[in-house]
Amino acid sequence: MGLTNPIGLGTLTGMKKNFVLFLVVTFIAASLALPASAAVKTGAKCATKGQTINSQGKKFTCVKTGKKLLWAQIIVETKSTPTPKPSISPLYYQPKVGDCFNYGWDQAMFKNVSDQPVNCQLSHTAETYRVQVWSSPIDVYQDTDENVLAVAKSICEPMSYKPSTSITQNYFIFSFPSEPQWNLGNKWVRCDAVILNQSGKVPNLISWQGEPPVRQDVPATCTVESSKSNSWTRTYEEETTIQRKMGFYVRNSSPDRDATLVLITANLRYTDGTSEDVLLEISRIPAGQLVGIGKDFESKELSGWSYKIKCNDSPRGSTAKLIELTAPVVKDEGSDRYSLRYSAQATNLYPDVIRCKNDNYSCMVYILFLDPYDAIVGGDTIFINGPIYPNQSFKVEGSIYYPKSWHPERLSSVKMWIQEPQS
């Protein structure tokens, strides 16, 4: 009874083995089909082709490699947004002195004239003579054209590029980078020398090849741009006279030479059949300047008048312009109700003393009387007192006798030109 059944024991042992074998097989099978949370590595064996699983944030799929089924990681491609390229290349055009351009007068009205230089041996209308960084706080694309022009002129003037050629005596055009380039910090001003032809109704730029054409001096050319002669009857101390005021606008159109000893001879024809020559004289009109001159005198009843003008040429090289002043006219508060007065402050801008000797022209002031539309009513010539030294202030004043109907309908202001000292 103390002996056990050896057969039963053997059978029990065999059942344990079978149970252990079942557990091992189950574990192996479970290892071939891991749950989603189990760690998976690429190359590990898997059970079912096409099966997918997520493991540690990665996605795997079961693929057949040869005769084996192995896990392979699925790589998900992400499309990145490309970085936008700047619309303006940083390698933008930088101007330099000597560049040549071919553009027209209509294009020259814009801020950013062509930035495409051409071969200077080919036909072109402009040459760059100055380039400067725009250091002014004025933004050329935000400020007024008047402010921009004032700064640009201070940079581009005076023009001394190739002084023996035609471009120096003529005209310049300034330009800037395009607005996008300007906003990127590319800030410069370019000064181009051009030859402007204003002989027609519409200005145009003259083109040339190679070097600019040799400068041809234009002699002093004096022309009367407008003139006026007015008269009225004046009774003074029981004496009746005809008072006449005559005025001329005269221009020296030469860009090179001053006009000297300008003589205007006015021929007056009277109703009684007689005639008279009246002489007006301007000692100098600088190159390109417009100057007015007038005369106040007594005459007889006029039936008609005509005039002729003559001027002398001066050596090449214009000098300082005549000092020009403008002043309003006001009624005289004195006893004469038909009198007007004018007064203006001025400064001697000449390098010499205005000596004001009445035996020469150094103290003359040429005057034009103007209506509210700046048209000539008449003129006069007066003298100022001196001496007036350089940079010294002085006053120009005078009076006008006029018909009652002339103010303010016919007479509004005066313009004056101070003749500089004569050597």
C-alpha positions as CSV (number, residue, x, y, z in Angstrom):
1,M,0.0,0.0,0.0
2,G,3.0,2.1,0.4
3,L,3.7,1.7,-3.3
4,T,2.3,4.1,-5.9
5,N,0.9,3.1,-9.2
6,P,4.0,3.5,-11.5
7,I,1.8,3.6,-14.5
8,G,-0.3,6.4,-13.1
9,L,2.8,8.4,-12.1
10,G,4.2,8.1,-15.6
11,T,1.0,9.3,-17.1
12,L,0.8,12.3,-14.8
13,T,4.4,13.3,-15.7
14,G,3.5,13.0,-19.4
15,M,0.5,15.4,-18.9
16,K,2.8,18.0,-17.3
17,K,5.1,17.8,-20.2
18,N,2.3,18.3,-22.6
19,F,1.0,21.3,-20.6
20,V,4.4,22.9,-20.6
21,L,4.8,22.3,-24.3
22,F,1.4,24.0,-24.9
23,L,2.5,27.1,-22.9
24,V,5.7,27.4,-24.9
25,V,3.9,27.1,-28.2
26,T,1.3,29.7,-27.1
27,F,4.1,32.1,-26.0
28,I,5.8,31.7,-29.4
29,A,2.6,32.3,-31.2
30,A,1.9,35.3,-29.1
31,S,5.3,36.7,-29.9
32,L,4.6,36.5,-33.6
33,A,1.4,38.6,-33.3
34,L,2.3,41.3,-30.8
35,P,-0.4,43.7,-29.5
36,A,-0.2,47.3,-30.7
37,S,1.5,48.4,-27.6
38,A,4.5,46.0,-27.9
39,A,7.9,47.3,-29.2
40,V,8.7,46.4,-32.8
41,K,11.9,46.8,-34.7
42,T,12.5,46.7,-38.4
43,G,13.6,43.3,-39.5
44,A,11.8,41.4,-36.7
45,K,9.7,38.5,-37.8
46,C,6.0,39.0,-38.3
47,A,3.1,36.5,-38.9
48,T,0.7,37.9,-41.5
49,K,1.7,39.7,-44.7
50,G,0.1,43.1,-45.0
51,Q,-0.5,43.4,-41.3
52,T,0.2,46.9,-39.9
53,I,0.9,48.0,-36.4
54,N,1.9,51.1,-34.5
55,S,4.8,50.9,-32.1
56,Q,6.4,53.7,-30.1
57,G,5.0,56.3,-32.4
58,K,6.2,54.5,-35.5
59,K,4.1,52.6,-38.1
60,F,5.2,49.1,-39.3
61,T,3.9,46.7,-41.9
62,C,4.5,43.0,-42.4
63,V,6.3,42.3,-45.7
64,K,7.6,39.2,-47.4
65,T,11.3,39.3,-47.9
66,G,12.4,36.1,-49.7
67,K,10.7,33.4,-47.8
68,K,10.5,35.4,-44.6
69,L,7.9,37.7,-43.2
70,L,9.5,40.7,-41.5
71,W,8.4,44.0,-40.0
72,A,9.3,47.1,-42.1
73,Q,8.8,50.7,-40.9
74,I,6.4,52.8,-43.0
75,I,8.0,56.2,-43.7
76,V,5.4,58.9,-44.1
77,E,6.7,61.8,-46.4
78,T,5.8,65.3,-45.2
79,K,5.6,68.1,-47.7
80,S,7.5,71.2,-46.5
81,T,6.4,74.6,-47.6
82,P,9.2,76.1,-49.7
83,T,10.7,79.4,-48.5
84,P,9.6,82.2,-50.8
85,K,12.3,83.8,-52.8
86,P,12.6,87.6,-52.6
87,S,10.9,89.4,-55.5
88,I,14.0,91.6,-56.0
89,S,17.4,90.2,-56.5
90,P,20.0,91.8,-54.2
91,L,22.2,92.1,-57.2
92,Y,20.4,95.1,-58.6
93,Y,21.9,97.7,-60.9
94,Q,24.4,100.2,-59.4
95,P,25.0,103.3,-61.4
96,K,28.4,104.8,-62.1
97,V,29.8,107.9,-63.8
98,G,30.2,107.4,-67.5
99,D,27.2,105.1,-68.1
100,C,25.3,105.9,-71.2
101,F,21.5,105.6,-71.6
102,N,19.0,105.9,-74.4
103,Y,15.6,107.2,-73.3
104,G,13.2,109.9,-74.4
105,W,11.9,113.2,-72.9
106,D,8.6,111.5,-72.0
107,Q,10.5,108.9,-69.9
108,A,12.6,111.6,-68.2
109,M,9.5,112.8,-66.3
110,F,9.5,109.6,-64.1
111,K,11.6,109.1,-60.9
112,N,13.2,105.9,-62.1
113,V,14.6,106.4,-65.6
114,S,16.0,103.4,-67.5
115,D,18.6,101.4,-65.6
116,Q,19.8,99.6,-68.7
117,P,23.1,101.2,-69.8
118,V,24.0,101.0,-73.5
119,N,27.3,101.0,-75.3
120,C,28.4,104.6,-75.4
121,Q,29.6,104.1,-79.0
122,L,26.0,103.4,-80.0
123,S,23.2,106.1,-80.2
124,H,22.3,107.4,-76.7
125,T,20.7,110.5,-75.2
126,A,22.2,110.7,-71.8
127,E,25.5,110.2,-69.9
128,T,25.8,109.9,-66.1
129,Y,28.0,112.5,-64.6
130,R,27.3,112.2,-60.9
131,V,26.1,109.4,-58.5
132,Q,25.5,110.0,-54.8
133,V,23.9,108.2,-51.9
134,W,20.6,109.8,-51.0
135,S,21.3,110.9,-47.4
136,S,18.3,113.2,-47.2
137,P,15.4,112.1,-44.8
138,I,13.0,112.8,-47.7
139,D,11.6,109.6,-49.1
140,V,11.5,110.1,-52.9
141,Y,8.4,107.9,-53.2
142,Q,6.5,109.4,-50.3
143,D,7.3,113.1,-50.4
144,T,6.2,115.9,-52.7
145,D,7.9,116.3,-56.1
146,E,8.8,119.9,-55.1
147,N,10.8,118.7,-52.0
148,V,12.5,115.9,-54.0
149,L,13.4,118.4,-56.8
150,A,15.0,120.8,-54.3
151,V,17.3,118.2,-52.8
152,A,18.1,116.6,-56.2
153,K,19.0,120.0,-57.7
154,S,21.4,120.6,-54.8
155,I,23.2,117.4,-55.7
156,C,23.2,117.6,-59.5
157,E,24.1,121.3,-59.8
158,P,26.4,122.6,-60.9
159,M,27.2,120.3,-63.8
160,S,30.8,120.3,-64.8
161,Y,31.0,117.0,-66.8
162,K,32.9,117.3,-70.1
163,P,32.7,121.1,-70.1
164,S,33.8,121.5,-73.8
165,T,30.8,119.6,-75.1
166,S,27.2,120.5,-75.7
167,I,25.7,118.5,-72.7
168,T,27.2,121.0,-70.2
169,Q,25.4,124.0,-71.5
170,N,22.1,122.3,-71.7
171,Y,20.1,120.2,-69.2
172,F,20.3,117.4,-66.7
173,I,17.9,114.7,-65.5
174,F,18.0,112.9,-62.2
175,S,16.6,109.5,-61.3
176,F,16.4,106.9,-58.5
177,P,16.1,103.2,-58.1
178,S,12.7,101.6,-58.6
179,E,10.4,101.8,-55.6
180,P,10.9,98.1,-54.6
181,Q,14.7,98.5,-54.7
182,W,14.4,101.8,-52.8
183,N,12.4,100.0,-50.0
184,L,15.1,97.4,-49.8
185,G,17.7,100.1,-49.0
186,N,19.2,100.7,-52.4
187,K,19.1,104.5,-52.2
188,W,21.0,106.6,-54.6
189,V,20.4,109.5,-57.0
190,R,21.8,109.5,-60.5
191,C,22.5,112.7,-62.5
192,D,22.4,112.3,-66.3
193,A,23.6,115.0,-68.7
194,V,21.3,115.4,-71.8
195,I,20.9,117.8,-74.7
196,L,17.4,119.2,-74.7
197,N,15.9,120.6,-77.9
198,Q,13.1,123.1,-77.2
199,S,12.7,124.6,-80.6
200,G,9.5,122.8,-81.3
201,K,6.1,122.6,-79.5
202,V,7.2,119.5,-77.6
203,P,10.7,119.2,-76.1
204,N,12.9,116.2,-77.2
205,L,16.3,114.8,-76.3
206,I,19.0,114.9,-79.0
207,S,21.0,111.7,-79.3
208,W,24.7,111.2,-80.2
209,Q,27.3,108.4,-80.6
210,G,30.6,108.3,-78.8
211,E,31.7,111.6,-77.2
212,P,29.1,114.4,-77.0
213,P,29.2,116.9,-79.8
214,V,31.6,119.8,-79.4
215,R,30.0,122.8,-77.7
216,Q,29.1,125.6,-80.1
217,D,28.8,129.0,-78.4
218,V,25.5,130.8,-79.1
219,P,26.1,134.6,-79.4
220,A,24.0,136.9,-77.2
221,T,20.5,137.1,-78.7
222,C,18.1,139.8,-77.4
223,T,14.4,139.5,-78.2
224,V,11.4,141.4,-76.9
225,E,9.0,138.9,-75.4
226,S,6.2,141.4,-74.6
227,S,5.7,145.1,-74.6
228,K,3.1,147.7,-73.7
229,S,2.5,151.4,-74.0
230,N,-0.3,153.2,-72.1
231,S,-1.2,156.9,-72.0
232,W,-3.7,159.1,-70.2
233,T,-4.4,162.8,-69.8
234,R,-3.1,164.4,-66.6
235,T,-3.9,167.9,-65.3
236,Y,-1.4,169.3,-63.0
237,E,-1.3,172.9,-61.8
238,E,-3.7,173.9,-64.5
239,E,-1.5,172.3,-67.2
240,T,-2.8,169.4,-69.1
241,T,-0.4,166.8,-70.5
242,I,-0.4,163.3,-71.9
243,Q,1.4,160.9,-69.5
244,R,2.9,157.8,-71.1
245,K,4.2,154.6,-69.5
246,M,6.1,152.1,-71.7
247,G,7.5,148.7,-70.7
248,F,9.4,145.8,-72.3
249,Y,10.3,142.3,-71.3
250,V,13.6,141.4,-72.9
251,R,15.4,138.0,-72.9
252,N,18.9,137.1,-73.8
253,S,18.3,133.6,-75.1
254,S,22.0,132.6,-75.3
255,P,23.0,130.0,-72.7
256,D,26.7,131.0,-73.1
257,R,27.2,134.8,-73.4
258,D,25.9,137.9,-71.7
259,A,24.3,140.7,-73.8
260,T,25.8,144.1,-73.2
261,L,24.6,147.6,-74.1
262,V,21.1,146.5,-75.0
263,L,19.3,149.3,-76.9
264,I,15.6,149.5,-77.5
265,T,14.5,152.2,-79.9
266,A,10.8,152.9,-79.8
267,N,9.4,155.1,-82.6
268,L,6.3,157.0,-81.6
269,R,4.0,158.4,-84.3
270,Y,1.7,161.2,-83.2
271,T,-1.7,162.3,-84.5
272,D,-0.3,165.6,-85.7
273,G,1.9,163.8,-88.2
274,T,5.1,164.1,-86.3
275,S,7.2,161.2,-84.9
276,E,9.8,160.7,-82.1
277,D,12.4,158.1,-81.2
278,V,12.5,157.1,-77.5
279,L,15.6,155.2,-76.3
280,L,15.7,152.6,-73.5
281,E,19.0,151.1,-72.5
282,I,20.0,148.0,-70.4
283,S,23.7,147.8,-69.7
284,R,23.7,144.0,-69.4
285,I,21.4,141.0,-69.6
286,P,23.0,137.8,-68.3
287,A,22.9,134.6,-70.4
288,G,19.4,133.2,-70.3
289,Q,17.8,135.9,-68.1
290,L,14.6,137.8,-68.7
291,V,14.8,141.4,-67.7
292,G,12.2,144.2,-67.8
293,I,12.8,147.9,-68.5
294,G,10.4,150.8,-68.8
295,K,10.1,154.5,-69.2
296,D,7.7,157.2,-67.8
297,F,7.5,160.3,-69.9
298,E,5.2,163.0,-71.4
299,S,4.1,162.8,-75.1
300,K,1.6,164.0,-77.6
301,E,-1.5,162.1,-78.7
302,L,-0.2,158.8,-80.2
303,S,-1.4,157.3,-83.5
304,G,0.9,154.3,-83.5
305,W,4.3,153.0,-82.4
306,S,7.0,150.4,-83.3
307,Y,10.4,149.4,-81.9
308,K,13.6,147.7,-82.7
309,I,16.2,146.1,-80.4
310,K,20.0,145.7,-80.7
311,C,22.5,144.1,-78.3
312,N,26.2,143.4,-78.2
313,D,27.9,140.1,-77.5
314,S,30.2,139.5,-74.6
315,P,33.1,137.0,-74.2
316,R,32.1,133.4,-73.4
317,G,31.1,132.8,-69.9
318,S,28.0,134.2,-68.2
319,T,28.2,136.2,-65.0
320,A,25.8,136.7,-62.1
321,K,22.2,137.4,-62.8
322,L,20.6,140.7,-62.0
323,I,19.0,140.9,-58.6
324,E,15.2,140.6,-59.1
325,L,12.6,141.9,-56.7
326,T,8.8,142.0,-56.6
327,A,6.6,144.3,-54.6
328,P,2.8,145.1,-54.4
329,V,1.6,148.6,-55.0
330,V,-0.6,150.4,-52.4
331,K,-2.5,153.7,-52.4
332,D,-0.5,156.7,-51.2
333,E,-2.0,158.1,-48.0
334,G,-0.8,161.6,-48.9
335,S,-2.9,164.4,-50.5
336,D,-2.6,163.0,-54.0
337,R,-5.3,160.4,-54.3
338,Y,-4.0,159.2,-57.7
339,S,-0.6,158.1,-56.4
340,L,0.6,154.6,-55.6
341,R,3.7,153.6,-53.7
342,Y,5.9,150.4,-53.8
343,S,8.7,149.3,-51.6
344,A,10.9,146.2,-51.4
345,Q,13.9,145.1,-49.3
346,A,16.9,143.7,-51.1
347,T,20.5,142.6,-50.4
348,N,23.6,143.4,-52.5
349,L,24.5,139.9,-53.8
350,Y,27.3,141.2,-56.0
351,P,30.9,140.8,-54.9
352,D,31.4,144.5,-55.5
353,V,30.1,147.7,-54.0
354,I,27.1,149.3,-55.7
355,R,28.4,152.9,-55.7
356,C,25.3,154.5,-57.2
357,K,26.8,157.3,-59.1
358,N,24.3,158.9,-61.5
359,D,26.9,159.2,-64.3
360,N,26.9,155.4,-64.9
361,Y,24.5,152.4,-64.7
362,S,25.7,151.0,-61.4
363,C,22.8,152.4,-59.4
364,M,20.0,151.9,-61.9
365,V,16.8,150.0,-61.2
366,Y,14.7,148.8,-64.1
367,I,11.0,148.6,-63.2
368,L,7.9,147.1,-64.8
369,F,4.4,147.9,-63.7
370,L,2.1,144.8,-63.9
371,D,-1.6,144.2,-63.8
372,P,-3.2,141.4,-61.6
373,Y,-2.4,138.9,-64.4
374,D,1.3,139.9,-64.5
375,A,0.9,141.5,-67.9
376,I,2.9,144.7,-68.5
377,V,1.1,148.0,-67.9
378,G,4.2,150.2,-68.2
379,G,7.6,150.8,-66.7
380,D,10.1,153.2,-65.4
381,T,13.8,153.5,-64.5
382,I,14.9,154.9,-61.1
383,F,18.1,155.3,-59.1
384,I,19.0,154.0,-55.7
385,N,21.3,155.6,-53.1
386,G,24.7,154.2,-52.1
387,P,27.3,153.0,-51.6
388,I,25.8,149.5,-50.9
389,Y,28.4,147.0,-49.9
390,P,28.3,143.2,-50.6
391,N,25.7,141.4,-48.5
392,Q,24.4,144.7,-47.2
393,S,20.6,145.2,-47.1
394,F,18.9,148.1,-48.8
395,K,15.5,149.4,-49.8
396,V,14.0,150.1,-53.2
397,E,10.9,152.3,-53.2
398,G,9.1,154.7,-55.4
399,S,5.7,156.1,-56.5
400,I,3.5,156.0,-59.5
401,Y,1.0,158.6,-60.7
402,Y,-1.9,156.8,-62.3
403,P,-5.5,157.3,-63.5
404,K,-8.1,156.5,-60.8
405,S,-9.4,153.6,-62.9
406,W,-6.1,151.9,-62.9
407,H,-6.0,150.6,-59.4
408,P,-6.5,147.8,-58.5
409,E,-8.1,146.8,-61.9
410,R,-5.1,147.7,-64.0
411,L,-2.1,148.1,-61.7
412,S,-1.3,145.5,-59.0
413,S,2.5,145.0,-58.6
414,V,6.0,145.9,-59.8
415,K,9.0,143.9,-60.7
416,M,12.5,145.4,-60.4
417,W,16.0,144.4,-61.6
418,I,19.0,145.9,-59.8
419,Q,21.9,146.7,-62.2
420,E,25.2,145.5,-60.8
421,P,28.3,147.8,-60.5
422,Q,30.1,148.5,-63.7
423,S,33.9,148.1,-64.0
